[in-house]
């Protein structure tokens, strides 16, 4: 079961409509529907808003019950451990996430909050993707053998 399906399940268990979640979170109803149907992956910040609207702790979105804390819900995708054993960029990212998981288990709540705040800041300040410049279409003037941009 994926995150979207789990959100829908929790919403239905609480007997809430998508409109109720819209009012609580400020998110568009169409967005909530796309998340619940797996067409959109929400950010961590958005998941916090869903959890607050549903009146559950954030981890409940990823786990079915206290008994399943050892085994998170997973969709048809493979585990991080399996991905880490493969080759390629995905494996590198999986190994990095496994290291982060190991380190975060040793952190207290304030350290985790600091790390999350740092990650948000990095994500917000990262340079936007730009198309490579086509030298033929850029404006420049040639002066002898030297170009002035």
Residue, then its C-alpha position, 0 to 999 in steps of 0.5 A: x500500500x502506498x502513501x496515497x492509499x494509506x492517506x485515503x484509508x485513514x481519511x475514510x476511517x475517520x469518516x472525513x471527506x476530501x472536502x473536510x481535508x481541504x478545509x483543514x489543510x488549505x490544499x485543493x480537493x483535486x490535489x488531495x484526490x491526485x495524492x490519494x490515487x497515487x498520481x502525485x507524491x506529496x512533500x514531507x511538509x504536505x504530509x505533516x498537513x495531512x497528518x494534522x488534518x487527520x489527527x494522527x502522528x506523521x508516522x501513522x501515514x507510513x505504518x499500519x499499527x504499533x505492531x508494524x513499526x518494524x515493517x513500513x508500508x511499501x508499494x510494489x517498489x523494492x526495499x532500500x536494501x535491495x536497491x542498494x545492492x544493485x549498480x547505478x545512480x539509484x543504488x548510490x542514492x539508496x546507500x545514502x538513504x540507508x546511511x541517513x536512516x542509520x544516523x537518524x536513529x541515533x539522533x534525538x528529536x531536536x537533532x532530527x528537527x534541525x536536520x529537517x530544517x537544514x534540508x528544507x533550506x537546502x531544497x529551497x535555495x538550490x539553483x533552478x535548472x536552466x537550459x544550456x545556453x546556445x552560443x549561436x543565439x546569445x547576444x555578443x559582439x565580436x571585437x577583432x579576435x576577442x568576444x564581448x559578452 
